[in-house]
């Protein structure tokens, strides 16, 4: 069994954000920030870098910031680790 913490530590932050925004509800920025903070900013240096990443992904249309949550955008694409079924969440 894998946890979201395993994904955060092992995967590129861009792919993690894509994964977390795939559901209908998406994820709020504070929850995303807390997830990386709890994992010692794995693969990203700090919350400013995370904010820049999210902003760039919004600009690219990969995700949408609805004010309450980050959700998948028109250009959203499935991360490779999801397509490969690399993790199981049971």
Backbone as CSV, one residue per row, in Angstrom:
resi,resn,N_x,N_y,N_z,CA_x,CA_y,CA_z,C_x,C_y,C_z
1,UNK,0.835,-1.175,0.000,0.000,0.000,0.000,0.881,1.240,0.000
2,UNK,0.526,2.197,-0.814,1.260,3.448,-0.892,0.414,4.574,-0.316
3,UNK,1.105,5.625,0.063,0.406,6.808,0.554,0.748,7.988,-0.333
4,UNK,-0.013,9.036,-0.193,0.257,10.247,-0.955,1.638,10.794,-0.597
5,UNK,2.099,10.549,0.622,3.435,10.999,1.014,4.506,10.316,0.169
6,UNK,4.315,9.034,-0.149,5.253,8.325,-1.021,5.317,8.983,-2.389
7,UNK,4.168,9.391,-2.889,4.099,10.043,-4.207,4.820,11.386,-4.150
8,UNK,4.564,12.177,-3.123,5.191,13.494,-2.988,6.710,13.370,-2.942
9,UNK,7.202,12.385,-2.225,8.647,12.210,-2.071,9.293,11.695,-3.353
10,UNK,8.608,10.824,-4.074,9.221,10.151,-5.223,8.983,10.821,-6.575
11,UNK,7.954,11.628,-6.695,7.575,12.137,-8.008,7.838,13.632,-8.167
12,UNK,7.900,14.060,-9.405,8.069,15.474,-9.747,6.863,16.262,-9.239
13,UNK,7.089,17.424,-8.616,5.970,18.208,-8.084,4.899,18.545,-9.135
14,UNK,5.303,18.765,-10.345,4.348,19.065,-11.417,3.379,17.894,-11.605
15,UNK,3.916,16.687,-11.604,3.077,15.497,-11.745,2.198,15.284,-10.516
16,UNK,2.721,15.609,-9.344,1.938,15.472,-8.116,0.733,16.412,-8.161
17,UNK,0.952,17.642,-8.589,-0.152,18.603,-8.690,-1.181,18.112,-9.703
18,UNK,-0.723,17.608,-10.833,-1.661,17.064,-11.819,-2.474,15.932,-11.215
19,UNK,-1.827,15.058,-10.488,-2.512,13.938,-9.846,-3.559,14.423,-8.842
20,UNK,-3.190,15.388,-8.027,-4.084,15.858,-6.973,-5.244,16.701,-7.497
21,UNK,-5.141,17.190,-8.702,-6.208,18.009,-9.268,-7.132,17.228,-10.189
22,UNK,-6.900,15.944,-10.351,-7.690,15.172,-11.306,-9.124,14.939,-10.855
23,UNK,-9.360,14.889,-9.568,-10.709,14.654,-9.063,-11.594,15.883,-9.221
24,UNK,-12.861,15.685,-9.089,-13.831,16.769,-9.257,-13.611,17.905,-8.258
25,UNK,-13.225,17.554,-7.029,-13.029,18.566,-5.994,-11.646,19.212,-6.041
26,UNK,-10.690,18.563,-6.673,-9.337,19.099,-6.720,-8.704,19.126,-5.339
27,UNK,-7.833,20.102,-5.126,-7.173,20.274,-3.824,-6.993,21.762,-3.579
28,UNK,-7.134,22.185,-2.349,-6.919,23.595,-2.027,-5.418,23.858,-1.956
29,UNK,-5.033,25.100,-2.209,-3.611,25.429,-2.112,-3.091,25.209,-0.689
30,UNK,-3.829,25.599,0.365,-3.313,25.339,1.722,-3.055,23.853,1.989
31,UNK,-3.910,22.978,1.487,-3.681,21.538,1.681,-2.453,21.068,0.916
32,UNK,-2.275,21.581,-0.298,-1.099,21.240,-1.091,0.172,21.720,-0.395
33,UNK,0.153,22.950,0.092,1.281,23.519,0.817,1.602,22.674,2.049
34,UNK,0.578,22.284,2.792,0.776,21.466,3.998,1.379,20.108,3.651
35,UNK,0.936,19.540,2.549,1.445,18.238,2.119,2.946,18.305,1.845
36,UNK,3.381,19.342,1.152,4.817,19.479,0.882,5.586,19.873,2.138
37,UNK,5.019,20.727,2.950,5.676,21.121,4.194,5.896,19.906,5.090
38,UNK,4.879,19.057,5.195,4.964,17.847,6.021,6.037,16.883,5.506
39,UNK,6.339,16.959,4.224,7.344,16.078,3.625,8.664,16.806,3.355
40,UNK,8.930,17.827,4.155,10.203,18.568,4.111,10.526,19.133,2.734
41,UNK,9.489,19.601,2.041,9.649,20.248,0.739,10.401,19.361,-0.246
42,UNK,10.021,18.104,-0.279,10.636,17.131,-1.188,10.488,17.590,-2.635
43,UNK,11.584,17.614,-3.360,11.630,17.934,-4.788,11.219,19.357,-5.143
44,UNK,11.048,20.183,-4.153,10.751,21.601,-4.366,11.310,22.327,-3.145
45,UNK,11.854,23.504,-3.332,12.625,24.100,-2.241,11.797,24.743,-1.132
46,UNK,10.662,25.337,-1.463,9.872,26.017,-0.435,8.499,26.393,-0.986
47,UNK,7.703,27.058,-0.153,6.340,27.383,-0.575,6.291,28.417,-1.696
48,UNK,7.285,29.272,-1.798,7.319,30.221,-2.921,7.518,29.496,-4.250
49,UNK,8.375,28.495,-4.248,8.573,27.698,-5.464,7.305,26.925,-5.818
50,UNK,6.615,26.442,-4.807,5.351,25.745,-5.048,4.313,26.703,-5.626
51,UNK,4.255,27.903,-5.093,3.325,28.909,-5.596,3.649,29.268,-7.049
52,UNK,4.926,29.404,-7.374,5.334,29.678,-8.758,4.944,28.537,-9.681
53,UNK,5.150,27.310,-9.221,4.786,26.143,-10.014,3.289,26.144,-10.306
54,UNK,2.488,26.365,-9.287,1.036,26.396,-9.452,0.639,27.517,-10.416
55,UNK,1.228,28.677,-10.252,0.928,29.809,-11.136,1.268,29.486,-12.590
56,UNK,2.424,28.881,-12.812,2.821,28.498,-14.174,1.870,27.461,-14.762
57,UNK,1.451,26.521,-13.930,0.538,25.489,-14.406,-0.838,26.075,-14.742
58,UNK,-1.258,27.087,-13.996,-2.509,27.790,-14.308,-2.355,28.516,-15.638
59,UNK,-1.229,29.207,-15.820,-0.963,29.928,-17.074,-0.950,28.992,-18.278
60,UNK,-0.474,27.769,-18.083,-0.404,26.785,-19.167,-1.739,26.076,-19.401
61,UNK,-2.709,26.332,-18.553,-4.012,25.694,-18.698,-4.063,24.265,-18.198
62,UNK,-3.024,23.837,-17.484,-3.009,22.477,-16.942,-3.963,22.352,-15.762
63,UNK,-4.036,23.414,-14.962,-4.937,23.443,-13.822,-5.664,24.786,-13.806
64,UNK,-6.730,24.843,-13.029,-7.524,26.058,-12.867,-7.595,26.367,-11.381
65,UNK,-7.392,27.613,-11.038,-7.540,28.057,-9.649,-8.926,28.669,-9.520
66,UNK,-9.830,27.947,-8.864,-11.209,28.423,-8.730,-11.394,29.320,-7.512
67,UNK,-10.320,29.621,-6.816,-10.397,30.421,-5.601,-10.443,29.548,-4.365
68,UNK,-11.236,28.481,-4.433,-11.327,27.549,-3.306,-10.474,26.318,-3.502
69,UNK,-10.224,25.972,-4.749,-9.434,24.774,-5.009,-8.749,24.858,-6.364
70,UNK,-7.753,24.006,-6.497,-7.061,23.831,-7.768,-7.672,22.609,-8.421
71,UNK,-8.087,22.760,-9.668,-8.731,21.659,-10.391,-8.086,21.512,-11.750
72,UNK,-8.386,20.389,-12.401,-7.767,20.170,-13.702,-8.317,21.162,-14.721
73,UNK,-7.397,21.611,-15.582,-7.749,22.588,-16.603,-7.938,21.935,-17.956
74,UNK,-8.145,22.756,-18.961,-8.389,22.263,-20.317,-7.217,21.467,-20.877
75,UNK,-6.008,21.825,-20.490,-4.809,21.153,-21.004,-4.255,20.107,-20.038
76,UNK,-5.057,19.728,-19.036,-4.622,18.745,-18.046,-4.270,17.442,-18.739
77,UNK,-3.229,16.801,-18.255,-2.855,15.480,-18.776,-2.486,14.571,-17.622
78,UNK,-2.766,13.316,-17.811,-2.503,12.332,-16.763,-1.003,12.138,-16.574
79,UNK,-0.534,12.196,-15.334,0.887,11.946,-15.080,1.254,10.511,-15.441
80,UNK,2.486,10.309,-15.865,2.949,8.978,-16.284,2.803,7.956,-15.161
81,UNK,3.093,8.346,-13.928,3.029,7.366,-12.843,1.602,6.851,-12.618
82,UNK,0.604,7.628,-12.989,-0.784,7.174,-12.879,-1.083,6.174,-13.990
83,UNK,-0.677,6.520,-15.215,-0.910,5.631,-16.357,-0.213,4.284,-16.164
84,UNK,0.928,4.305,-15.488,1.706,3.080,-15.251,1.199,2.297,-14.040
85,UNK,0.206,2.828,-13.330,-0.289,2.207,-12.091,0.853,1.926,-11.117
86,UNK,1.728,2.895,-10.977,2.916,2.756,-10.137,2.570,2.643,-8.647
87,UNK,1.460,3.234,-8.251,1.056,3.238,-6.841,-0.331,2.633,-6.711
88,UNK,-0.570,2.016,-5.564,-1.920,1.530,-5.265,-2.331,2.152,-3.934
89,UNK,-3.501,2.710,-3.933,-4.029,3.339,-2.714,-5.213,2.520,-2.245
90,UNK,-4.957,1.643,-1.317,-6.019,0.765,-0.816,-6.295,1.028,0.635
